[in-house]
Amino acid sequence: MNVDELKNHYVSGIRDFRESDFIGADLSGQDLREVNLRRVNLTGANLSHADLSFANLREANLTGANLRGANLSRANLIGCELLRANLSDANLTEVGLRGAKLVDAIAQSANFTGANLAEAILDRLDLTKADLSDASLNRSKLVGVNLSYANLENANLSNANLNEANLEGGYLVCAILQGASLEEANLRDADLSRARVSSANMINANLVNASLRGTNLSWTSLRGANLCKANLYRANLNWANLSEADLTETVLISAKIYCVNFQNTNLSGTLMPDGVPHM
């Protein structure tokens, strides 16, 4: 089936085009709401500004596709291939992307509010300034992902792999990062206030000037992390590992520090909890 046939069928009320081949097709700006494109091959297709809301793209191949500014609200993209795809400025609110592959894709300023990205493979995905508030990213693979200045408020990143991720300036208020791995991640100037980060791996992470007010970091490894000028007011650090970390001028007022490992930690100018001597 070619593109003209698809358009004519769609106008006549046909919505089922599963397992068709539209490699390199130009469907930019098309109204494709509620269309069934399950397992369709759209490699290299142009779908910029197309309306694919409520569409079924389960297990479709969108490798290298242009979806810039497309409306994919509440679409089904479970298990979809989106390698090197362009999703910048796209609307993906409440989209289903469980188990999808978006390696090396671009999604700058895209809206993923309430999206399900659990167990997705998102390595090196560019999500600069994207909105992922209330999104589910549990057990997802996000190695080297760019989430700088992204909104991750209330997002679920439990057990996710964020090693070497860039979260500079990210908004992670009340986010769930329990059991997540953020080894060597960049969280400079990020806001993790009231986030749940217990039992996480933050070895050698950059948390310079980060806000961790009221954050639960119990049992978390921050060995070698840079927390210079970070704010940990009322944070829970019970049983955390801060050995070899840099806490220069860090605020620990009213923080819980029971059984914290401060071996070889730089505490120069650190504001410690009341009654705790400077070490």
C-alpha positions in Angstrom: 0.0 0.0 0.0 1.3 3.5 -0.9 0.8 6.8 0.9 -2.0 7.9 -1.4 -3.9 4.7 -0.8 -3.5 5.1 2.9 -4.9 8.6 2.8 -7.9 7.6 0.6 -8.7 4.6 2.8 -8.4 6.8 6.0 -10.9 9.4 4.5 -13.3 6.6 3.7 -13.3 5.4 7.3 -10.7 2.6 7.2 -8.3 2.7 10.2 -6.6 -0.7 10.0 -3.2 -0.7 8.2 -1.3 -3.1 10.4 1.9 -4.7 9.1 2.0 -2.4 6.1 5.2 -0.9 4.6 5.7 2.9 4.5 9.4 3.2 4.5 10.4 6.8 3.9 6.8 7.9 3.4 5.8 11.5 3.7 2.9 11.7 6.1 3.7 15.1 7.6 0.7 17.0 9.0 -1.7 14.1 8.3 -4.7 13.3 10.5 -4.1 9.7 11.6 -6.0 9.6 14.8 -6.9 6.2 16.2 -5.2 4.5 13.2 -3.9 0.9 13.6 -0.3 0.8 12.5 0.8 -2.2 14.5 4.1 -3.7 13.3 4.1 -1.2 10.4 7.5 -0.3 8.9 7.9 3.5 9.0 11.7 3.6 8.9 12.8 7.1 7.8 9.2 8.3 7.4 8.3 11.9 7.8 5.5 12.2 10.4 6.3 15.7 11.6 3.2 17.5 13.0 1.0 14.5 12.2 -1.9 13.7 14.5 -1.4 10.1 15.8 -3.3 10.5 19.0 -4.8 7.2 20.3 -3.0 5.4 17.4 -1.8 1.8 17.7 1.9 1.7 16.8 2.7 -1.3 18.9 6.0 -2.9 17.8 6.2 -0.6 14.8 9.6 0.3 13.3 10.1 4.1 13.4 13.9 4.0 13.1 15.1 7.4 11.9 11.6 8.7 11.6 10.8 12.4 11.9 8.1 12.9 14.5 8.9 16.5 15.3 5.9 18.3 16.7 3.7 15.2 16.2 0.7 14.5 18.5 1.1 11.0 20.0 -1.1 11.6 23.0 -2.3 8.3 24.5 -0.9 6.4 21.5 0.3 2.8 22.0 4.0 2.5 21.2 4.8 -0.5 23.4 7.9 -2.3 22.1 8.3 0.3 19.3 11.7 0.9 17.6 12.5 4.6 17.6 16.2 4.5 17.2 17.7 7.8 16.1 14.1 9.2 15.7 13.3 12.9 16.1 10.6 13.5 18.7 11.4 17.1 19.5 8.4 19.2 20.6 6.2 16.2 20.2 3.1 15.6 22.4 3.5 12.2 24.1 1.2 12.7 27.1 0.1 9.4 28.7 1.7 7.5 25.8 2.5 3.8 26.2 6.2 3.3 25.5 6.9 0.3 27.8 9.9 -1.7 26.5 10.4 0.7 23.6 13.9 1.5 22.2 14.8 5.2 21.7 18.6 4.9 21.6 20.3 7.9 20.2 16.9 9.6 19.5 16.1 13.3 20.0 13.2 14.5 22.1 14.1 18.0 23.2 11.2 19.9 24.8 8.9 16.9 24.2 5.9 16.4 26.5 5.9 13.0 28.2 3.6 13.9 31.1 2.2 10.7 32.6 3.9 8.5 29.9 4.7 4.9 30.6 8.4 4.3 29.7 9.0 1.4 32.1 11.7 -1.0 31.0 12.4 1.2 27.9 15.9 1.5 26.5 16.7 5.2 26.3 20.5 5.2 26.1 21.9 8.6 24.9 18.4 9.9 24.3 18.4 13.8 24.2 15.5 14.9 26.5 16.8 18.4 27.1 14.0 20.5 28.7 11.5 17.7 28.2 8.5 17.4 30.5 8.4 13.9 32.2 6.4 14.8 35.2 4.4 11.9 36.6 6.0 9.6 34.0 6.9 5.9 34.8 10.6 5.1 34.0 11.1 2.3 36.5 13.7 -0.2 35.4 14.4 1.8 32.3 17.9 2.0 30.8 19.0 5.7 30.5 22.8 5.4 30.3 24.3 8.7 29.1 20.8 10.3 28.6 20.6 14.1 28.5 17.9 15.3 30.9 19.4 18.7 31.5 16.7 21.1 32.7 14.0 18.5 32.3 10.9 18.3 34.5 10.8 15.0 36.4 8.5 16.0 39.2 6.8 12.9 40.7 8.4 10.7 38.0 9.1 7.1 38.9 12.7 6.2 38.2 13.0 3.3 40.7 15.7 0.8 39.7 16.5 2.7 36.6 20.0 2.9 35.2 21.1 6.5 34.9 24.8 6.0 34.9 26.7 9.0 33.3 23.3 10.8 32.7 23.2 14.5 32.5 20.6 15.9 34.8 22.0 19.3 35.3 19.4 21.8 36.4 16.8 19.0 36.4 13.6 19.4 38.4 13.2 16.1 40.4 11.0 17.2 43.2 9.3 14.2 44.9 10.7 11.9 42.2 11.2 8.2 43.1 14.8 7.0 42.6 14.9 4.1 45.0 17.4 1.5 43.9 18.4 3.6 40.9 22.0 3.8 39.7 23.4 7.3 39.1 27.0 6.5 39.1 29.0 9.5 37.7 25.7 11.3 36.8 25.7 15.1 36.6 23.1 16.5 38.9 24.7 20.0 39.3 22.1 22.6 40.3 19.4 19.9 40.2 16.4 20.1 42.6 15.7 16.7 44.3 13.8 18.1 47.2 11.7 15.5 49.0 12.8 12.9 46.4 13.1 9.2 47.4 16.6 8.1 46.7 17.1 5.4 49.2 19.4 2.5 48.4 20.6 4.2 45.3 24.0 4.2 43.7 25.4 7.8 43.4 29.1 7.0 43.4 31.1 9.8 42.0 28.0 11.8 41.1 28.2 15.6 40.7 25.7 17.2 43.1 27.3 20.6 43.3 24.8 23.2 44.4 22.0 20.7 44.3 18.9 21.0 46.5 18.3 17.8 48.5 16.0 19.4 51.1 14.0 16.7 52.9 15.4 14.0 50.4 15.5 10.4 51.6 19.1 9.2 50.9 19.2 6.4 53.5 21.4 3.5 52.6 22.6 5.3 49.4 26.2 5.2 48.3 27.6 8.7 47.7 31.2 7.5 47.8 33.4 10.1 46.0 30.4 12.3 45.2 30.8 16.0 44.9 28.2 17.7 47.2 30.0 21.0 47.4 27.5 23.8 48.4 24.6 21.3 48.2 21.6 21.8 50.5 20.7 18.7 52.5 18.5 20.5 55.1 16.4 17.8 56.9 17.6 15.1 54.5 17.7 11.5 55.7 21.3 10.2 55.3 21.0 7.3 57.8 23.3 4.5 56.9 24.5 6.4 53.8 28.1 6.0 52.5 29.8 9.4 52.1 33.3 8.2 52.2 35.8 10.3 50.1 32.9 12.7 49.2 33.3 16.4 49.0 30.9 18.2 51.3 32.6 21.6 51.3 30.2 24.3 52.5 27.3 21.7 52.4 24.2 22.4 54.5 23.4 19.4 56.8 21.3 21.3 59.3 18.6 19.1 60.8 19.7 16.2 58.6 19.6 12.6 59.9 23.1 11.2 59.9 22.9 8.0 61.9 25.7 5.5 61.1 26.9 7.6 58.1 30.3 6.7 56.7 32.3 9.9 56.7 35.7 8.2 56.1 38.1 10.6 54.3 35.2 12.9 53.6 35.9 16.6 53.1 33.7 18.5 55.6 35.4 21.9 55.3 32.8 24.6 56.1 30.0 22.1 56.4 27.0 23.2 58.4 26.4 20.1 60.6 23.2 19.2 62.5 22.8 20.8 66.0 24.9 19.0 68.6 27.1 17.3 66.0 30.7 18.6 66.0 32.4 19.6 62.8 34.8 16.8 61.7 
